[in-house]
Amino acid sequence: MPKIIHRIGGFVAPLCIVLFWTSTALTELFGSHVAVAQLKSLIVTPGLWILVPAIAMAGGSGMFMGKSRRGGLVDAKKKRMPFIAANGLLVLVPCAVMLDRWAAAGSFDSTFYLVQAIELIAGPINLALMGLNVRDGLRMAGRLRPSPARA
């Protein structure tokens, strides 16, 4: 059961981040303030109610499955997970909530766009860290071969 939970969380969390990031970028570039406000609202509810549990599912089940394992790949995944969680809970979630509030109030000022920029940078960082964990997980499972050493 932990493997299934891990796979679901490991698929849904990065999918949410890609969806949030892409929709934000496209809406900011081509949408109206009303569309941005509507998107920000959807990212908070139901978006965060899907993303946060997915990250917790992936992290919790991964820690459970890896508690008795040792090695470079397991250790690397364990070291990345606190950064993924912290970036999500301390940067992405507060940014999303504040941007939703400001957009709903029509407050599209420099502070809004500064926080939006922080969110647009933090999202791909989490996505990259999650991608590294997926890669290492696939290597651990034998589904992905290690890349040959460069000479």
C-alpha positions in Angstrom: 0.0 0.0 0.0 2.8 2.5 0.7 4.1 2.1 -2.8 0.7 3.0 -4.3 0.3 6.0 -2.0 3.8 7.1 -2.9 3.2 6.8 -6.6 -0.1 8.7 -6.4 1.5 11.5 -4.3 4.6 11.5 -6.5 2.5 12.0 -9.6 -0.1 14.4 -8.4 2.2 16.9 -6.6 4.4 17.7 -9.6 1.4 17.7 -11.8 -0.3 20.3 -9.6 2.9 22.5 -9.7 3.2 22.3 -13.5 -0.5 23.1 -13.8 -0.4 26.0 -11.4 2.8 27.4 -12.9 1.6 27.1 -16.5 -1.8 28.5 -15.9 -0.4 31.4 -13.9 2.1 32.3 -16.6 -0.5 32.1 -19.4 -3.1 34.0 -17.4 -0.7 36.7 -16.4 0.5 37.1 -20.0 -2.9 36.8 -21.8 -5.7 37.1 -19.3 -7.5 40.0 -17.6 -7.3 40.9 -13.9 -10.6 39.1 -13.5 -9.1 35.9 -15.0 -6.0 36.2 -12.7 -8.2 36.6 -9.7 -10.3 33.6 -10.7 -7.2 31.5 -11.2 -5.7 32.5 -7.9 -8.9 31.5 -6.2 -8.8 28.1 -7.9 -5.2 27.5 -7.0 -6.0 28.1 -3.3 -9.3 26.1 -3.4 -9.3 23.3 -4.5 -5.6 23.5 -5.7 -3.8 23.6 -2.4 -6.2 21.1 -0.9 -4.9 18.7 -3.5 -1.2 19.7 -3.6 -0.4 19.8 0.1 -1.8 16.3 0.8 -0.1 15.0 -2.3 3.3 16.3 -1.1 2.6 14.8 2.3 1.6 11.5 0.8 4.8 11.3 -1.3 7.0 12.4 1.5 5.4 10.4 4.3 5.2 7.1 2.3 8.7 7.7 1.0 10.1 8.1 4.5 8.2 5.0 5.6 9.5 2.9 2.7 13.0 4.3 3.1 13.4 4.0 6.9 15.3 0.7 6.7 17.2 1.5 3.5 20.6 3.0 3.3 22.6 4.3 0.4 23.4 7.3 -1.7 20.1 7.5 -3.6 18.0 7.0 -0.4 20.1 9.6 1.5 19.8 12.1 -1.4 16.0 11.7 -1.5 15.8 12.1 2.3 17.9 15.3 2.2 15.8 16.8 -0.6 12.4 16.1 1.1 12.7 18.8 3.8 13.5 21.4 1.2 10.5 20.3 -0.9 8.2 20.5 2.2 9.7 23.8 3.4 9.5 25.4 0.0 5.9 24.3 -0.4 4.7 25.2 3.1 6.7 28.3 3.8 6.9 29.8 0.3 4.4 28.4 -2.2 1.3 28.2 0.1 1.7 31.6 1.7 2.4 33.2 -1.7 -0.7 31.5 -3.2 -2.9 32.6 -0.3 -1.7 36.2 -0.4 -1.9 36.5 -4.2 -5.5 35.1 -4.0 -6.4 37.8 -1.4 -4.8 40.6 -3.3 -6.2 39.5 -6.6 -9.7 39.3 -5.1 -9.3 42.8 -3.8 -8.1 44.0 -7.2 -4.7 44.9 -5.7 -2.4 44.3 -8.7 0.5 46.5 -7.5 4.3 46.0 -7.4 4.0 43.9 -4.2 1.6 41.5 -6.0 4.0 41.1 -8.9 7.0 40.7 -6.6 5.3 37.9 -4.7 4.1 36.4 -8.0 7.7 36.4 -9.2 8.8 34.6 -6.0 6.1 32.0 -6.6 7.0 31.6 -10.2 10.7 30.9 -9.1 9.9 28.7 -6.1 7.5 26.4 -8.1 10.1 25.2 -10.6 12.6 24.8 -7.8 10.2 22.4 -6.1 9.5 20.7 -9.4 13.2 20.2 -10.0 13.7 18.7 -6.6 10.7 16.4 -7.0 12.1 15.4 -10.4 15.4 14.4 -8.9 13.5 12.4 -6.3 11.5 10.6 -9.0 14.7 9.9 -11.0 16.4 8.5 -7.9 13.4 6.5 -7.0 13.2 5.0 -10.5 16.9 4.1 -10.2 16.4 2.5 -6.9 13.5 0.4 -8.3 15.7 -0.6 -11.3 13.4 1.1 -13.8 16.0 3.7 -14.8 19.7 2.9 -15.3 22.3 5.2 -13.9 23.8 7.6 -16.4 27.2 6.6 -17.6 30.1 8.4 -16.0 31.4 11.2 -18.1 35.1 11.0 -19.0 
